[in-house]
Amino acid sequence: MTRKDIAKMLIRLLITFACMLPIFVLIGYLLYEKISDIVMIIIFVVVGGAAFALEELVHYKIYQKRQALKEQARQGGNKKF
């Protein structure tokens, strides 16, 4: 991975967690003083990790489709029908 790829992934990570912030607040509010702190932290990590994994899966599928379209355009050249 290049430095540029790592920066893009870090930006996606920050955006994902910013979007998940209301869900984290809701989970924290609903579970406050009902479970121990370590269990709540584990829940936050699992939910955040699942959200990031889902985002990476969507990003990978879009990237694959974009690469296939580039390859198709490269092979097709300037053919006119």
Backbone as CSV, one residue per row, in Angstrom:
resi,resn,N_x,N_y,N_z,CA_x,CA_y,CA_z,C_x,C_y,C_z
1,MET,0.843,-1.183,0.000,0.000,0.000,0.000,0.883,1.238,0.000
2,THR,0.469,2.170,-0.790,1.214,3.414,-0.834,0.705,4.349,0.261
3,ARG,1.428,5.409,0.426,1.037,6.403,1.435,-0.321,7.017,1.095
4,LYS,-0.583,7.188,-0.198,-1.849,7.769,-0.648,-3.019,6.827,-0.331
5,ASP,-2.812,5.523,-0.528,-3.857,4.543,-0.213,-4.164,4.526,1.283
6,ILE,-3.130,4.607,2.096,-3.324,4.618,3.545,-4.084,5.871,3.979
7,ALA,-3.768,7.003,3.379,-4.466,8.249,3.709,-5.938,8.152,3.324
8,LYS,-6.230,7.570,2.156,-7.624,7.421,1.729,-8.391,6.497,2.673
9,MET,-7.737,5.404,3.093,-8.392,4.481,4.008,-8.638,5.147,5.368
10,LEU,-7.698,5.952,5.834,-7.873,6.656,7.105,-9.028,7.648,7.016
11,ILE,-9.156,8.322,5.897,-10.267,9.263,5.714,-11.597,8.513,5.711
12,ARG,-11.643,7.358,5.018,-12.876,6.552,5.021,-13.208,6.075,6.434
13,LEU,-12.181,5.696,7.196,-12.386,5.264,8.575,-12.985,6.393,9.413
14,LEU,-12.434,7.575,9.305,-12.938,8.715,10.078,-14.369,9.079,9.684
15,ILE,-14.661,9.049,8.396,-16.022,9.360,7.942,-17.007,8.303,8.441
16,THR,-16.597,7.042,8.389,-17.466,5.963,8.858,-17.781,6.121,10.345
17,PHE,-16.761,6.387,11.145,-17.008,6.537,12.574,-17.761,7.824,12.898
18,ALA,-17.595,8.856,12.097,-18.391,10.069,12.299,-19.867,9.791,12.025
19,CYS,-20.133,8.984,11.005,-21.518,8.616,10.706,-22.099,7.672,11.750
20,MET,-21.238,6.885,12.396,-21.683,5.941,13.417,-21.833,6.586,14.796
21,LEU,-21.374,7.796,14.954,-21.414,8.456,16.253,-22.815,8.497,16.875
22,PRO,-23.874,8.842,16.127,-25.209,8.808,16.747,-25.610,7.418,17.232
23,ILE,-25.207,6.391,16.521,-25.526,5.031,16.940,-24.759,4.681,18.206
24,PHE,-23.493,5.107,18.285,-22.715,4.867,19.498,-23.330,5.580,20.697
25,VAL,-23.786,6.794,20.496,-24.414,7.546,21.589,-25.702,6.845,22.027
26,LEU,-26.490,6.376,21.073,-27.735,5.685,21.401,-27.456,4.387,22.165
27,ILE,-26.490,3.613,21.705,-26.131,2.377,22.410,-25.647,2.696,23.827
28,GLY,-24.808,3.721,23.953,-24.305,4.112,25.263,-25.415,4.564,26.193
29,TYR,-26.368,5.313,25.658,-27.490,5.791,26.472,-28.380,4.629,26.931
30,LEU,-28.656,3.698,26.011,-29.547,2.589,26.352,-28.899,1.594,27.316
31,LEU,-27.584,1.454,27.253,-26.909,0.465,28.091,-26.226,1.068,29.316
32,TYR,-26.367,2.364,29.538,-25.689,3.036,30.637,-26.112,2.429,31.979
33,GLU,-25.129,2.024,32.772,-25.298,1.421,34.090,-26.107,0.124,34.085
34,LYS,-26.255,-0.513,32.928,-26.916,-1.807,32.867,-25.907,-2.931,32.695
35,ILE,-24.768,-2.605,32.094,-23.710,-3.585,31.897,-22.391,-2.945,32.329
36,SER,-21.367,-3.770,32.483,-20.083,-3.224,32.928,-19.414,-2.441,31.789
37,ASP,-18.454,-1.621,32.173,-17.789,-0.761,31.204,-17.026,-1.550,30.144
38,ILE,-16.386,-2.633,30.538,-15.596,-3.406,29.580,-16.491,-4.053,28.542
39,VAL,-17.675,-4.509,28.948,-18.619,-5.102,28.002,-19.118,-4.029,27.033
40,MET,-19.357,-2.826,27.529,-19.802,-1.733,26.671,-18.719,-1.368,25.656
41,ILE,-17.472,-1.362,26.086,-16.363,-1.073,25.176,-16.266,-2.150,24.106
42,ILE,-16.434,-3.399,24.503,-16.399,-4.494,23.531,-17.530,-4.347,22.515
43,ILE,-18.705,-3.971,22.976,-19.839,-3.761,22.069,-19.527,-2.630,21.098
44,PHE,-18.968,-1.527,21.587,-18.608,-0.415,20.714,-17.588,-0.842,19.660
45,VAL,-16.588,-1.611,20.068,-15.554,-2.065,19.130,-16.147,-2.995,18.079
46,VAL,-17.017,-3.901,18.498,-17.632,-4.835,17.551,-18.533,-4.094,16.569
47,VAL,-19.357,-3.190,17.052,-20.254,-2.436,16.167,-19.444,-1.550,15.217
48,GLY,-18.436,-0.870,15.726,-17.592,-0.027,14.888,-16.816,-0.836,13.867
49,GLY,-16.286,-1.964,14.278,-15.559,-2.828,13.351,-16.459,-3.386,12.265
50,ALA,-17.668,-3.763,12.632,-18.618,-4.270,11.637,-18.992,-3.187,10.633
51,ALA,-19.184,-1.964,11.117,-19.513,-0.852,10.220,-18.361,-0.575,9.261
52,PHE,-17.136,-0.595,9.772,-15.982,-0.345,8.921,-15.786,-1.488,7.923
53,ALA,-16.009,-2.721,8.350,-15.889,-3.860,7.439,-16.927,-3.776,6.323
54,LEU,-18.144,-3.391,6.662,-19.190,-3.221,5.659,-18.824,-2.120,4.672
55,GLU,-18.290,-1.021,5.185,-17.872,0.084,4.311,-16.747,-0.356,3.384
56,GLU,-15.789,-1.110,3.886,-14.680,-1.598,3.059,-15.179,-2.569,1.994
57,LEU,-16.163,-3.403,2.332,-16.737,-4.320,1.358,-17.410,-3.544,0.221
58,VAL,-18.182,-2.533,0.559,-18.833,-1.704,-0.452,-17.785,-0.999,-1.302
59,HIS,-16.757,-0.462,-0.659,-15.688,0.223,-1.396,-14.985,-0.737,-2.350
60,TYR,-14.711,-1.964,-1.914,-14.030,-2.951,-2.747,-14.877,-3.325,-3.962
61,LYS,-16.188,-3.510,-3.764,-17.076,-3.851,-4.880,-17.122,-2.720,-5.894
62,ILE,-17.210,-1.484,-5.435,-17.221,-0.333,-6.342,-15.889,-0.231,-7.075
63,TYR,-14.792,-0.476,-6.380,-13.462,-0.425,-6.984,-13.332,-1.500,-8.064
64,GLN,-13.818,-2.711,-7.794,-13.769,-3.771,-8.792,-14.566,-3.403,-10.033
65,LYS,-15.748,-2.858,-9.850,-16.588,-2.476,-10.973,-15.918,-1.372,-11.793
66,ARG,-15.302,-0.420,-11.115,-14.616,0.675,-11.798,-13.426,0.151,-12.608
67,GLN,-12.677,-0.806,-12.030,-11.539,-1.378,-12.744,-12.011,-2.186,-13.955
68,ALA,-13.112,-2.902,-13.842,-13.648,-3.667,-14.969,-14.082,-2.732,-16.089
69,LEU,-14.706,-1.612,-15.744,-15.114,-0.645,-16.758,-13.902,-0.017,-17.444
70,LYS,-12.839,0.263,-16.691,-11.622,0.804,-17.292,-11.002,-0.194,-18.251
71,GLU,-10.960,-1.459,-17.837,-10.386,-2.503,-18.696,-11.224,-2.697,-19.950
72,GLN,-12.528,-2.647,-19.799,-13.427,-2.793,-20.941,-13.243,-1.626,-21.910
73,ALA,-13.097,-0.420,-21.393,-12.889,0.739,-22.246,-11.518,0.664,-22.920
74,ARG,-10.531,0.152,-22.224,-9.195,0.030,-22.779,-9.172,-0.999,-23.911
75,GLN,-9.887,-2.092,-23.754,-9.919,-3.127,-24.778,-10.800,-2.725,-25.967
76,GLY,-11.853,-1.987,-25.671,-12.770,-1.576,-26.728,-12.177,-0.511,-27.631
77,GLY,-11.311,0.299,-27.071,-10.671,1.366,-27.860,-11.677,2.386,-28.342
78,ASN,-11.522,2.790,-29.571,-12.394,3.817,-30.166,-13.325,3.217,-31.197
79,LYS,-13.834,2.039,-30.963,-14.747,1.392,-31.899,-16.057,2.162,-31.926
80,LYS,-16.531,2.388,-33.141,-17.832,3.044,-33.315,-18.747,2.089,-34.038
81,PHE,-19.974,2.013,-33.601,-20.923,1.091,-34.210,-21.791,1.809,-35.182
